[in-house]
């Protein structure tokens, strides 16, 4: 087998040539491995896939590090760390290893995921960030959903890779981060969710929502197909999305209503019990434009003024609007561990501790470690270190369960 040092020498020469030719590499490429080719669907090919194909074209898949890089792309997806959102992690990677890191998150329909990765030691254009949806959990089928545009970010002089994605379905999604070969450095990843729509009543927040989707109405004869947002009469009601006013015709239940077509998301937004309108049918509106004013018309005449807000999706009927508009108030926990220890060796100081697969309660114990077990510290999140054993097992341990016994090697520093 080719040694790591020999591989580094050969790879360095070939990669210099690849970088020079990157602007003219063909776009027609495949996915990272034979296994991925049948499971990952992305059109056109992602930057990660183009780089993987360039390694194969150069014959680097038969070298120790080249083959490890291609394998790591796939294996990271199949063994992701479970990330509780919102989250923040600082981590390192080494030029002597070819690894990828993947984080699994749960998204709900109506949420937008926002991810930012700030890096030290490697240009943004040499780092790949991709998002996959877990289509079938038992067989680990994945569908590519989004990528960070690293080349555009580098051209604009951005300080971070950024990715945003609106979840069309509730389920599990995996973020994969992987640098090019022969890269060392440190990165900080932050991930959070936010609603896809603007709050539909000006100056109000979550506390104004007092009646939820699915509540029984009319003695059980019907369900509540929306949420009620209470506010003083005359409070402006605003467009939660840009779109076209489809109708302002009143009806018996809703009184003065507005139907707004959110064409981007193939859904209609329904505003009811308005005191009066501020738009007409056929009018184009932008997010935040006033379309009416809070009232209690229709069957709300005996209740306090409020907006009934509903969402109707083509082919699905009414959907719960709460996730689509509720503001997120949680923040990522502060990192309280010693980030200067990233890349260093440590030993387990407890009698027996469990390595967790994630940063929150969703994680499970992947292995029990006895006192004195040697690990390498690869990342820090909240009060935990992400560690890696020599056999590749990785997960999270409380920082108090470890004793650092060395300093980070040079190949974990910045390029």
C-alpha positions in Angstrom: 0.0 0.0 0.0 1.3 3.5 -0.8 2.4 5.3 2.4 0.8 8.4 3.6 4.0 10.5 3.0 4.3 9.1 -0.6 0.6 9.9 -1.2 1.1 13.4 0.1 3.9 14.0 -2.4 2.0 12.7 -5.4 -1.2 14.3 -4.4 0.4 17.7 -4.0 1.8 17.6 -7.5 -1.4 16.5 -9.1 -3.6 18.8 -7.1 -1.6 21.8 -8.2 -2.4 20.8 -11.8 -6.0 20.3 -10.9 -6.4 23.7 -9.5 -4.9 25.2 -12.6 -7.4 23.3 -14.7 -10.4 23.7 -12.5 -11.8 26.5 -14.6 -12.1 24.3 -17.7 -13.0 20.9 -16.1 -16.1 19.4 -17.8 -19.4 19.7 -16.0 -20.6 16.2 -16.8 -19.6 14.3 -13.7 -21.0 11.6 -11.4 -21.4 11.3 -7.7 -18.8 10.4 -5.1 -19.0 6.6 -5.1 -20.7 3.7 -6.8 -23.0 3.5 -3.8 -23.8 7.2 -4.0 -24.4 7.1 -7.7 -27.6 5.1 -7.1 -28.7 7.1 -4.1 -27.8 10.8 -4.6 -29.7 12.8 -7.1 -28.4 16.3 -8.0 -28.8 18.1 -11.3 -26.6 19.9 -12.3 -23.7 18.2 -10.5 -22.6 19.9 -7.3 -19.1 21.4 -6.8 -18.3 18.5 -4.5 -19.2 16.0 -7.2 -17.1 17.9 -9.8 -14.1 17.8 -7.5 -14.6 14.1 -6.8 -14.7 13.4 -10.5 -11.5 15.4 -11.0 -9.8 13.1 -8.5 -10.9 10.1 -10.4 -9.8 11.5 -13.7 -6.4 12.2 -12.2 -6.2 8.6 -11.0 -6.1 9.7 -7.3 -8.9 7.3 -6.2 -6.1 4.6 -6.2 -3.9 6.5 -3.7 -4.3 6.1 0.1 -5.6 9.7 0.7 -7.5 10.0 -2.6 -9.4 6.8 -2.0 -10.0 7.7 1.7 -11.5 11.1 0.6 -13.9 9.5 -1.8 -15.0 6.9 0.8 -15.4 9.5 3.5 -17.9 11.5 1.4 -20.2 8.5 1.5 -19.5 7.1 5.0 -20.1 10.5 6.6 -23.6 10.6 5.3 -24.3 7.1 6.8 -23.0 8.0 10.2 -23.9 11.6 10.9 -23.8 13.4 14.3 -27.2 14.3 15.6 -27.4 18.1 16.0 -29.9 19.8 18.2 -30.9 23.1 16.7 -30.0 25.9 17.2 -26.4 24.8 17.3 -22.8 26.0 17.2 -19.6 24.0 16.9 -16.0 24.7 16.4 -13.9 21.9 14.9 -10.6 21.2 13.1 -9.5 19.1 10.2 -6.0 17.9 9.2 -4.1 17.7 5.9 -2.8 14.2 6.9 -6.4 12.8 6.9 -9.1 12.9 4.3 -12.3 13.1 6.3 -15.8 14.6 6.1 -18.2 15.5 8.9 -21.9 15.3 8.7 -24.7 16.5 11.0 -28.2 15.2 11.0 -31.0 17.7 11.8 -34.8 17.5 12.0 -36.7 20.0 10.0 -40.4 20.6 9.9 -42.5 21.7 7.0 -42.6 25.5 7.0 -39.1 25.9 8.5 -36.1 27.4 6.8 -32.7 26.1 7.8 -29.9 28.6 7.8 -26.3 27.4 8.1 -23.1 29.4 8.2 -19.5 28.0 8.2 -16.6 30.3 9.0 -13.2 28.9 8.2 -9.6 29.5 9.0 -6.7 28.1 7.0 -8.5 27.3 3.7 -10.2 29.4 1.1 -14.0 29.2 1.0 -13.8 27.8 -2.5 -11.9 24.7 -1.2 -14.6 23.7 1.2 -17.8 21.9 0.3 -21.1 22.2 2.2 -24.1 20.2 1.0 -27.5 19.3 2.4 -29.3 16.0 1.8 -32.8 14.8 2.7 -33.1 11.4 4.2 -35.6 9.8 1.9 -35.7 6.4 3.4 -34.1 6.0 6.8 -33.9 2.2 7.0 -31.9 1.9 3.7 -30.2 5.4 4.0 -31.4 6.8 0.7 -30.5 10.4 0.3 -31.6 13.2 -2.0 -29.5 16.3 -2.6 -31.3 19.5 -1.6 -28.9 22.4 -1.5 -25.3 23.5 -1.6 -23.4 26.5 -0.4 -22.1 28.4 -3.4 -18.5 28.6 -2.4 -17.2 30.0 -5.6 -19.7 32.9 -5.5 -18.9 33.5 -1.9 -15.2 33.6 -2.5 -15.7 36.0 -5.5 -17.7 38.3 -3.3 -15.2 38.2 -0.5 -17.6 36.6 2.0 -16.2 35.5 5.3 -18.4 32.4 5.5 -20.1 29.7 3.5 -23.8 30.1 3.8 -26.7 27.8 3.0 -30.5 28.3 3.3 -33.2 25.7 2.6 -37.0 25.7 3.1 -38.2 22.3 4.2 -41.1 21.1 2.0 -41.5 18.0 4.2 -41.0 17.2 7.9 -38.2 14.8 8.3 -34.4 14.2 8.7 -31.8 16.1 6.8 -28.0 15.8 6.7 -25.4 18.5 6.4 -22.1 17.3 5.0 -18.9 19.5 5.3 -15.7 18.4 3.6 -12.5 20.2 2.6 -10.4 19.4 -0.4 -7.4 17.1 0.0 -4.2 18.4 1.7 -6.1 21.1 3.7 -5.8 21.9 7.4 -7.7 24.4 9.4 -10.4 25.2 11.8 -14.1 25.9 11.1 -17.1 27.2 13.1 -20.5 26.0 12.0 -23.8 27.6 13.2 -27.2 26.2 12.3 -30.7 27.5 13.1 -34.2 27.4 11.9 -36.6 30.2 11.2 -40.2 30.4 9.8 -40.6 30.6 6.1 -43.3 33.3 6.3 -43.4 36.8 7.9 -45.6 37.3 10.9 -49.0 38.4 9.5 -49.9 41.0 12.1 -47.8 44.1 12.4 -46.2 44.6 15.8 -47.3 41.3 17.2 -45.4 38.1 18.1 -45.9 34.5 19.2 -47.8 35.6 22.4 -50.6 37.0 20.3 -51.5 33.5 19.0 -54.3 32.2 21.2 -56.2 29.6 19.1 -54.5 26.8 17.2 -55.0 24.6 14.2 -57.3 21.7 14.7 -59.3 23.1 17.6 -62.9 21.9 17.6 -65.5 24.4 16.3 -69.4 24.5 16.3 -69.8 21.7 18.8 -67.5 19.3 16.9 -69.1 19.9 13.4 -65.8 21.3 12.1 -62.2 21.9 12.9 -60.3 25.2 13.1 -58.2 25.3 9.8 -55.9 28.1 10.9 -54.6 30.1 13.9 -56.1 33.2 15.5 -53.8 36.1 16.2 -55.3 38.7 18.6 -54.6 42.4 18.3 -56.5 45.7 18.7 -59.0 46.6 16.0 -57.4 48.4 13.1 -53.9 46.8 13.6 -52.3 46.4 10.2 -52.4 42.9 8.7 -49.5 42.3 6.4 -48.5 40.0 3.5 -46.6 37.1 5.0 -45.2 36.3 1.5 -44.9 38.1 -1.8 -47.7 37.2 -4.2 -50.9 38.1 -6.0 -54.2 39.0 -4.3 -56.6 36.3 -5.6 -59.8 37.4 -4.0 -61.3 39.9 -1.5 -64.9 38.6 -1.8 -66.5 38.3 1.7 -68.0 35.1 3.0 -70.2 34.0 5.9 -67.6 32.6 8.2 -64.7 34.8 7.4 -66.4 38.1 6.8 -64.0 40.4 5.1 -61.2 38.2 3.8 -58.2 38.2 1.5 -56.9 35.2 -0.4 -53.2 35.7 -1.3 -51.5 33.4 -3.8 -48.0 32.5 -2.6 -46.9 31.2 -6.0 -43.4 30.5 -5.0 -44.5 27.8 -2.5 -47.6 26.7 -4.5 -50.0 27.7 -1.6 -52.7 30.2 -0.8 -52.7 32.4 2.4 -56.1 33.1 3.9 -56.8 36.2 6.0 -60.2 36.4 7.7 -62.3 38.6 10.0 -60.7 41.8 8.6 -62.2 45.1 9.7 -61.6 46.4 6.2 -59.4 45.7 3.1 -56.3 47.6 1.9 -55.9 45.7 -1.4 -57.9 44.7 -4.4 -58.1 41.5 -6.4 -55.3 41.1 -8.9 -52.9 43.4 -6.9 -49.3 42.3 -6.5 -47.9 42.7 -2.9 -44.5 42.2 -1.3 -43.7 40.8 2.1 -44.7 43.3 4.8 -47.2 45.3 2.6 -50.5 46.1 4.4 -53.4 44.1 3.0 -56.0 44.9 5.6 -56.8 45.6 9.2 -57.7 43.5 12.2 -61.4 43.2 13.0 -64.1 40.7 13.9 -66.3 40.4 10.9 -68.1 37.2 9.8 -68.7 34.6 12.6 -66.3 36.4 14.9 -68.7 39.2 15.8 -69.0 38.0 19.4 -65.2 37.6 20.0 -62.4 40.1 20.4 -60.8 41.5 17.2 -58.3 39.0 15.7 -56.9 37.7 12.5 -57.7 34.2 11.4 -54.7 33.1 9.3 -54.7 29.9 7.3 -52.6 28.2 4.7 -54.0 26.0 1.9 -51.6 24.0 -0.1 -52.3 22.7 -3.6 -53.1 19.0 -3.4 -53.0 18.9 0.4 -55.8 21.2 1.6 -55.4 23.1 4.9 -52.0 22.9 6.7 -51.0 24.1 10.2 -49.7 27.6 9.8 -48.0 27.8 13.2 -44.5 26.5 12.2 -44.6 28.8 9.1 -45.0 32.0 11.1 -43.9 31.4 14.7 -40.7 33.3 15.6 -37.8 31.3 16.9 -36.5 32.6 20.3 -34.0 29.9 21.3 -30.3 30.6 20.7 -27.3 28.2 20.3 -25.7 27.4 23.6 -22.3 29.1 24.3 -19.2 27.0 23.9 -17.7 26.7 27.3 -15.0 24.2 26.5 -11.3 25.1 25.8 -11.2 25.5 22.0 -7.4 25.7 22.2 -7.4 21.9 22.8 -8.9 21.1 19.4 -6.7 18.5 17.6 -5.0 17.5 20.9 -4.9 14.0 22.5 -6.9 13.4 25.7 -7.6 10.5 27.9 -10.9 9.5 29.6 -10.7 10.6 33.3 -14.0 9.0 34.4 -14.5 5.4 35.5 -16.8 4.7 32.5 -18.3 7.3 30.2 -20.7 7.0 27.2 -19.8 8.5 23.8 -23.0 10.2 22.5 -24.0 10.4 18.9 -25.3 13.9 19.2 -25.4 17.2 21.0 -28.9 17.0 22.5 -31.4 14.5 23.9 -31.8 13.0 20.4 -28.4 11.4 20.6 -27.7 7.8 21.7 -24.8 6.1 23.3 -22.5 4.6 20.7 -19.8 3.3 23.0 -18.7 3.1 26.6 -15.1 4.1 27.3 -13.1 3.1 30.3 -10.7 5.3 32.3 -7.5 6.0 30.4 -8.9 5.5 26.9 -7.0 7.7 24.4 -9.0 10.0 22.1 -8.4 12.9 19.8 -10.4 16.1 20.3 -12.0 17.1 17.0 -14.7 19.6 17.9 -16.3 21.6 20.7 -20.0 22.3 21.2 -21.5 23.8 24.3 -19.9 21.9 27.2 -18.9 18.9 25.2 -16.0 17.8 23.0 -16.5 15.9 19.8 -13.9 13.1 20.0 -12.5 10.5 17.7 -10.9 7.1 18.6 -8.1 5.6 16.5 -10.6 3.0 15.1 -12.7 5.8 13.7 -15.5 5.8 16.3 -16.6 9.3 17.0 -19.1 11.2 19.1 -19.5 13.6 22.0 -18.2 13.5 25.6 -18.7 16.0 28.4 -15.4 18.0 28.7 -15.2 17.1 32.4 -14.8 13.5 31.4 -11.5 14.2 29.6 -8.0 15.2 30.5 -5.9 16.8 27.8 -2.5 15.2 27.6 -0.8 16.9 24.7 -0.9 19.8 22.3 -2.5 19.8 18.8 0.0 18.5 16.1 1.1 20.9 13.4 -1.0 19.3 10.7 -4.2 20.5 12.6 -3.1 24.1 12.2 -4.0 26.5 9.5 -2.5 26.2 6.0 
